[in-house]
Amino acid sequence: MSIEVPVQDLPQTTGRCGWCFVVTSGPSGAHVLSLSPTWSDAGDAVFSATSGRLAANVGASGVVTMVYPPFADGELEGYSLIVDAEASFDDETSLRCTPLRAVWHRPAPPASK
């Protein structure tokens, strides 16, 4: 089950999350880092990250997926926030991600027997 999230709401929405998994894929396979973004005035997530594999994957694909773990309480309990973004490096240590689409997602309830 998914609920669309307007990308312009992400800086405020993710303020409650703190950190996320940044997931990339490239010639050497998938790569996952847990990072905390800051948000630019333009609505881009900016991460301080130094990882050769991250840089190689972003260079090859130009995209990342940010996955914020499931919330533990409140209205969105059990939902993860998943954000697909275009990505590039501003310099050797500054990953800039421009969100394209975001959803709150949780597994469907088990089928009843």
C-alpha positions as CSV (number, residue, x, y, z in Angstrom):
1,M,0.0,0.0,0.0
2,S,1.5,3.4,-1.0
3,I,0.6,7.0,-0.4
4,E,2.0,9.6,-2.8
5,V,4.1,12.4,-1.1
6,P,4.5,15.7,-2.9
7,V,8.3,16.2,-3.4
8,Q,8.1,19.8,-2.3
9,D,7.0,18.5,1.2
10,L,10.0,16.3,1.6
11,P,12.3,18.7,3.6
12,Q,9.6,19.1,6.2
13,T,8.5,15.4,6.1
14,T,12.0,14.0,6.5
15,G,12.7,16.3,9.4
16,R,10.9,13.7,11.6
17,C,13.0,10.8,10.1
18,G,16.6,12.1,10.6
19,W,18.5,9.6,8.5
20,C,17.8,7.3,5.5
21,F,19.4,4.5,3.6
22,V,20.8,5.7,0.3
23,V,20.6,2.9,-2.2
24,T,22.5,2.8,-5.6
25,S,23.0,0.2,-8.2
26,G,25.8,-0.1,-10.8
27,P,28.1,-2.5,-12.6
28,S,29.5,-3.9,-9.3
29,G,26.0,-4.4,-7.8
30,A,23.9,-2.6,-5.2
31,H,25.4,-0.4,-2.5
32,V,23.6,0.9,0.6
33,L,24.8,3.6,3.0
34,S,22.9,5.2,6.0
35,L,23.2,9.0,5.7
36,S,21.5,12.1,7.0
37,P,20.6,14.8,4.5
38,T,20.4,18.5,4.7
39,W,18.0,20.2,2.3
40,S,18.9,23.0,0.0
41,D,16.5,25.9,-0.7
42,A,15.9,24.4,-4.1
43,G,14.5,21.2,-2.4
44,D,17.5,19.0,-3.1
45,A,18.8,16.5,-0.5
46,V,22.5,17.0,0.1
47,F,24.6,14.3,1.8
48,S,28.2,14.4,3.0
49,A,29.6,11.1,1.7
50,T,32.9,9.7,0.6
51,S,32.5,6.2,-1.0
52,G,34.1,5.1,-4.1
53,R,31.4,2.6,-4.9
54,L,28.7,5.2,-4.3
55,A,30.5,7.6,-6.6
56,A,30.9,4.9,-9.3
57,N,27.2,3.9,-9.1
58,V,25.9,7.4,-9.2
59,G,28.3,8.1,-12.1
60,A,26.9,5.1,-14.0
61,S,23.2,5.5,-13.3
62,G,22.6,9.1,-12.1
63,V,19.9,8.0,-9.7
64,V,19.5,6.9,-6.1
65,T,16.7,5.7,-3.9
66,M,16.4,7.1,-0.4
67,V,14.6,4.7,2.1
68,Y,13.6,6.1,5.5
69,P,12.8,3.1,7.8
70,P,9.3,2.4,9.1
71,F,7.9,4.8,11.6
72,A,7.3,3.3,15.0
73,D,4.3,5.3,16.1
74,G,1.7,7.8,15.1
75,E,-0.5,8.1,12.0
76,L,2.1,6.6,9.7
77,E,3.2,3.6,12.0
78,G,4.7,0.9,9.9
79,Y,5.2,3.1,6.8
80,S,8.6,3.6,5.2
81,L,9.3,6.7,3.1
82,I,10.8,5.9,-0.3
83,V,12.2,8.6,-2.5
84,D,13.5,8.2,-6.0
85,A,15.9,10.9,-7.0
86,E,18.4,12.1,-9.7
87,A,21.8,12.2,-8.2
88,S,25.2,13.8,-8.9
89,F,28.3,14.9,-6.9
90,D,28.9,18.6,-6.4
91,D,32.4,17.8,-5.4
92,E,34.2,14.7,-4.1
93,T,32.2,14.6,-0.8
94,S,28.9,16.3,-1.6
95,L,26.1,14.1,-3.1
96,R,23.1,16.1,-4.4
97,C,19.8,14.3,-4.9
98,T,16.8,15.9,-6.7
99,P,13.7,14.1,-5.7
100,L,11.5,12.8,-8.6
101,R,8.9,10.8,-6.7
102,A,8.1,9.9,-3.1
103,V,5.7,7.5,-1.4
104,W,4.8,6.3,2.0
105,H,4.8,2.5,1.7
106,R,3.9,-0.4,3.9
107,P,3.3,-4.0,3.2
108,A,-0.2,-5.1,2.4
109,P,-2.0,-6.9,5.2
110,P,-1.8,-10.7,5.1
111,A,-4.5,-12.3,3.0
112,S,-7.3,-13.8,5.2
113,K,-7.8,-17.5,5.0
